[in-house]
Amino acid sequence: MNRSRGSWFLLLSVIVFLTGCGRVGDPLPPFIRIPEPATDLRAEQIAGTVRLFWTNPSRYVDQSEATDLAEARIRSGAEVVAEVPVGEPGQTQSVEIEAGDRVGETLEFAIEFVTGEGRSSALSSPASIRVVDVPGAGPEPEVLVNQSRIHLE
């Protein structure tokens, strides 16, 4: 009787061991929480400022959804010219950079995204713009109003 109980225990242990291990699947790559770079950085001049537009990445380079975007760093050469908090993933954002004293120069900007853990994306393709002089307001017009017409000079 004691031997029968031991055989059952051994058989039960083998069954539990074999079924409890599960199937070993194919190895999966680790999650890489590095944001994708911006692909649509563009620049336009508005008076004495340059406005940059871009779309925030919606995915990391491992194609998982971006959930930890902290800031966007705008670079001109090696210099960081602006740091902007990132809005929602996949949404368009913009920032204005003063450029009134750079008339005649061609400015080139790139953007990188940084996660809350400090991981940075690759730099975007550059966006360049030539800063032009924007004329100021003209003189006040003289207005002459009578019954049948308005005359501006």
C-alpha positions as CSV (number, residue, x, y, z in Angstrom):
1,M,0.0,0.0,0.0
2,N,2.8,2.3,0.8
3,R,4.5,1.5,-2.5
4,S,1.3,2.3,-4.4
5,R,1.0,5.6,-2.7
6,G,4.6,6.5,-3.7
7,S,4.0,5.5,-7.3
8,W,0.9,7.7,-7.5
9,F,2.8,10.6,-5.9
10,L,5.6,10.2,-8.5
11,L,3.2,10.0,-11.4
12,L,1.3,13.0,-10.2
13,S,4.6,15.0,-9.7
14,V,5.7,14.2,-13.3
15,I,2.3,15.3,-14.7
16,V,2.3,18.5,-12.7
17,F,6.0,19.2,-13.7
18,L,5.4,18.5,-17.4
19,T,2.1,20.5,-17.7
20,G,3.3,23.4,-15.5
21,C,6.3,24.3,-17.6
22,G,4.4,25.5,-20.7
23,R,5.6,25.7,-24.2
24,V,8.8,27.7,-24.9
25,G,8.1,30.2,-27.6
26,D,10.3,32.0,-30.1
27,P,12.5,34.6,-28.5
28,L,11.2,38.2,-28.8
29,P,13.3,41.3,-29.1
30,P,13.3,43.6,-26.1
31,F,11.2,46.8,-26.0
32,I,13.3,49.7,-27.2
33,R,11.7,52.9,-25.9
34,I,13.4,55.4,-28.3
35,P,11.0,57.7,-30.1
36,E,10.9,57.7,-33.9
37,P,12.4,60.9,-35.4
38,A,10.2,63.6,-36.9
39,T,9.7,63.2,-40.6
40,D,7.9,66.5,-41.4
41,L,9.8,69.4,-39.8
42,R,9.1,72.6,-41.7
43,A,9.9,76.3,-41.2
44,E,8.2,79.5,-42.2
45,Q,9.0,83.1,-41.3
46,I,6.4,85.3,-39.7
47,A,7.7,88.9,-39.3
48,G,10.9,88.7,-37.2
49,T,10.4,85.1,-36.0
50,V,10.8,81.6,-37.6
51,R,8.0,79.2,-36.8
52,L,8.8,75.5,-36.8
53,F,6.0,72.9,-37.3
54,W,6.2,69.1,-36.8
55,T,4.2,66.1,-35.9
56,N,5.0,64.3,-32.6
57,P,5.9,60.6,-33.0
58,S,3.2,58.2,-32.2
59,R,5.5,55.2,-32.0
60,Y,8.9,54.1,-30.6
61,V,11.5,52.6,-33.0
62,D,10.3,49.1,-31.9
63,Q,6.8,50.1,-33.2
64,S,5.2,50.1,-29.8
65,E,3.0,53.1,-28.9
66,A,4.8,56.1,-27.7
67,T,3.7,56.9,-24.1
68,D,6.6,58.7,-22.4
69,L,7.5,61.6,-24.6
70,A,8.7,64.5,-22.4
71,E,10.2,67.2,-24.6
72,A,11.3,68.2,-28.1
73,R,14.7,69.8,-28.4
74,I,15.1,72.2,-31.4
75,R,18.7,72.3,-32.6
76,S,20.5,74.7,-34.9
77,G,23.9,73.0,-35.6
78,A,25.1,71.7,-32.2
79,E,23.3,74.3,-30.2
80,V,19.9,73.6,-28.5
81,V,17.9,76.8,-29.3
82,A,14.6,75.7,-27.7
83,E,13.2,72.9,-25.5
84,V,9.4,72.4,-25.8
85,P,7.2,70.1,-23.7
86,V,5.7,67.5,-26.1
87,G,1.9,67.3,-26.4
88,E,0.0,64.2,-27.4
89,P,1.7,61.6,-29.6
90,G,0.8,62.0,-33.3
91,Q,-0.3,65.6,-32.9
92,T,1.1,68.6,-34.7
93,Q,3.1,71.1,-32.6
94,S,4.9,74.4,-33.3
95,V,7.4,76.8,-31.7
96,E,8.5,80.3,-32.6
97,I,12.2,81.3,-32.6
98,E,13.4,84.9,-32.8
99,A,15.3,85.6,-35.9
100,G,15.0,89.4,-36.6
101,D,18.7,90.0,-36.1
102,R,19.7,87.2,-38.5
103,V,18.4,88.9,-41.7
104,G,20.2,87.5,-44.8
105,E,21.3,84.3,-43.1
106,T,20.1,80.8,-43.9
107,L,19.1,79.1,-40.7
108,E,18.9,75.3,-40.4
109,F,17.0,73.5,-37.7
110,A,16.5,69.8,-36.6
111,I,14.5,68.3,-33.9
112,E,14.9,65.4,-31.5
113,F,12.5,63.9,-29.0
114,V,13.4,62.9,-25.4
115,T,11.5,60.5,-23.2
116,G,11.0,60.8,-19.5
117,E,13.8,58.3,-19.0
118,G,16.2,60.5,-21.0
119,R,16.3,58.5,-24.2
120,S,16.7,60.6,-27.3
121,S,15.4,60.0,-30.8
122,A,17.6,60.4,-33.9
123,L,17.7,64.0,-35.3
124,S,15.1,64.8,-37.9
125,S,15.9,65.8,-41.4
126,P,16.9,69.5,-41.3
127,A,14.5,72.3,-42.2
128,S,16.2,75.4,-43.5
129,I,14.9,78.9,-44.2
130,R,16.6,82.2,-45.4
131,V,15.6,85.0,-43.1
132,V,14.4,88.1,-45.1
133,D,13.9,91.7,-44.0
134,V,10.2,92.3,-43.3
135,P,9.1,95.9,-44.0
136,G,7.4,97.8,-41.2
137,A,4.0,99.5,-41.3
138,G,3.6,102.4,-43.8
139,P,2.5,105.9,-43.0
140,E,-1.1,106.5,-41.8
141,P,-3.4,107.0,-44.7
142,E,-5.4,110.2,-45.1
143,V,-9.1,109.7,-45.5
144,L,-11.5,112.1,-47.1
145,V,-15.2,111.2,-46.8
146,N,-18.0,113.0,-48.6
147,Q,-21.6,112.0,-49.5
148,S,-20.8,109.9,-52.6
149,R,-17.3,108.5,-52.0
150,I,-14.4,107.8,-49.8
151,H,-10.9,109.0,-50.9
152,L,-7.8,107.3,-49.4
153,E,-4.4,108.8,-49.9
